[in-house]
Amino acid sequence: CDPQAPWQKGSVENLNGRVRRDLPRDTQLTSISNRSMKAICDRLNATPRKCLGYRTPSEAFREELRRL
């Protein structure tokens, strides 16, 4: 992907949009507790994705680890 070309990196931009639902751009990350950050990560990793065959990122990662 070229820098400053969001149309070339759809999945990255999609994830950015999902993250911005919980963490708007002006959010100070130092003000977010570890528990809240973990909850956001867990929710993102538990959401099925079409690009993963409707598996969650956690499921896809575990399957890849088993293959190794």
Backbone hydrogen bonds in HBPLUS format (Angstrom, degrees):
<---DONOR---> <-ACCEPTOR-->    atom                        ^
c    i                          cat <-CA-CA->   ^        H-A-AA   ^      H-
h    n   atom  resd res      DA  || num        DHA   H-A  angle D-A-AA Bond
n    s   type  num  typ     dist DA aas  dist angle  dist       angle   num
A0008-GLN N   A0005-ALA O   3.01 MM   3  5.77 164.5  2.03 124.3 129.3     1
A0009-LYS N   A0006-PRO O   3.17 MM   3  5.39 161.3  2.21 108.7 114.5     2
A0013-GLU N   A0009-LYS O   3.12 MM   4  6.41 165.1  2.14 157.2 161.6     3
A0014-ASN N   A0010-GLY O   2.86 MM   4  6.01 150.3  1.94 148.5 157.5     4
A0015-LEU N   A0011-SER O   3.04 MM   4  6.22 160.9  2.08 143.1 147.2     5
A0016-ASN N   A0012-VAL O   2.93 MM   4  6.22 157.2  1.98 148.1 155.0     6
A0017-GLY N   A0013-GLU O   3.00 MM   4  6.25 153.5  2.08 144.5 150.8     7
A0018-ARG N   A0014-ASN O   3.04 MM   4  6.39 152.2  2.12 147.3 155.1     8
A0019-VAL N   A0015-LEU O   2.90 MM   4  6.18 159.7  1.95 156.3 161.3     9
A0020-ARG N   A0016-ASN O   2.95 MM   4  6.13 155.6  2.01 148.1 154.8    10
A0021-ARG N   A0018-ARG O   3.30 MM   3  5.51 148.2  2.40 100.1 109.0    11
A0022-ASP N   A0019-VAL O   3.02 MM   3  5.70 139.2  2.20 116.9 125.5    12
A0023-LEU N   A0019-VAL O   2.88 MM   4  5.98 157.0  1.93 149.5 156.5    13
A0027-THR N   A0024-PRO O   2.95 MM   3  5.53 163.9  1.98 128.2 129.8    14
A0031-SER N   A0028-GLN O   2.90 MM   3  5.50 156.0  1.96 116.5 124.3    15
A0032-ILE N   A0029-LEU O   3.19 MM   3  5.36 163.1  2.22 106.8 112.0    16
A0037-MET N   A0033-SER O   2.96 MM   4  6.26 163.0  1.99 154.7 159.5    17
A0038-LYS N   A0034-ASN O   2.88 MM   4  6.03 156.8  1.93 148.2 154.5    18
A0039-ALA N   A0035-ARG O   3.00 MM   4  6.19 151.9  2.08 141.9 149.6    19
A0040-ILE N   A0036-SER O   3.02 MM   4  6.31 153.2  2.09 147.9 154.4    20
A0041-CYS N   A0037-MET O   2.99 MM   4  6.27 164.2  2.02 149.7 153.9    21
A0042-ASP N   A0038-LYS O   2.81 MM   4  5.97 161.8  1.84 152.0 157.4    22
A0043-ARG N   A0039-ALA O   2.99 MM   4  6.13 156.0  2.05 142.7 148.9    23
A0044-LEU N   A0040-ILE O   2.99 MM   4  6.25 160.6  2.03 151.2 156.4    24
A0045-ASN N   A0041-CYS O   2.89 MM   4  6.07 157.0  1.95 151.4 157.9    25
A0046-ALA N   A0042-ASP O   3.01 MM   4  6.05 116.9  2.42 135.7 150.2    26
A0046-ALA N   A0043-ARG O   3.27 MM   3  5.14 146.7  2.38  94.6 104.2    27
A0047-THR N   A0044-LEU O   3.48 MM   3  5.53 168.3  2.49 104.6 106.6    28
A0058-SER N   A0045-ASN O   3.40 MM  13  5.56 160.3  2.44 148.1 143.5    29
A0049-ARG N   A0055-ARG O   3.03 MM   6  5.95 159.4  2.07 143.8 142.7    30
A0052-LEU N   A0049-ARG O   3.10 MM   3  5.36 150.6  2.19 104.8 113.8    31
A0054-TYR N   A0049-ARG O   2.80 MM   5  4.76 137.1  1.99 140.6 142.8    32
A0053-GLY N   A0050-LYS O   2.99 MM   3  5.17 151.2  2.07 120.4 118.6    33
A0055-ARG N   A0052-LEU O   3.34 MM   3  5.40 144.4  2.48  96.7 106.1    34
A0060-ALA N   A0056-THR O   3.01 MM   4  6.29 166.9  2.03 159.9 163.0    35
A0061-PHE N   A0057-PRO O   2.92 MM   4  6.03 156.9  1.98 146.1 152.5    36
A0062-ARG N   A0058-SER O   2.99 MM   4  6.18 163.3  2.02 150.1 154.3    37
A0063-GLU N   A0059-GLU O   2.99 MM   4  6.21 159.7  2.03 151.6 157.1    38
A0064-GLU N   A0060-ALA O   3.00 MM   4  6.20 152.8  2.08 143.9 151.3    39
A0065-LEU N   A0061-PHE O   2.94 MM   4  6.23 153.8  2.00 150.0 157.3    40
A0066-ARG N   A0062-ARG O   3.02 MM   4  6.29 152.2  2.10 145.6 152.9    41
A0067-ARG N   A0063-GLU O   3.15 MM   4  6.42 148.2  2.25 142.3 150.1    42
A0068-LEU N   A0064-GLU O   3.26 MM   4  6.55 140.6  2.43 141.1 150.7    43
A0068-LEU N   A0065-LEU O   3.19 MM   3  5.22 128.3  2.47  95.2 108.3    44
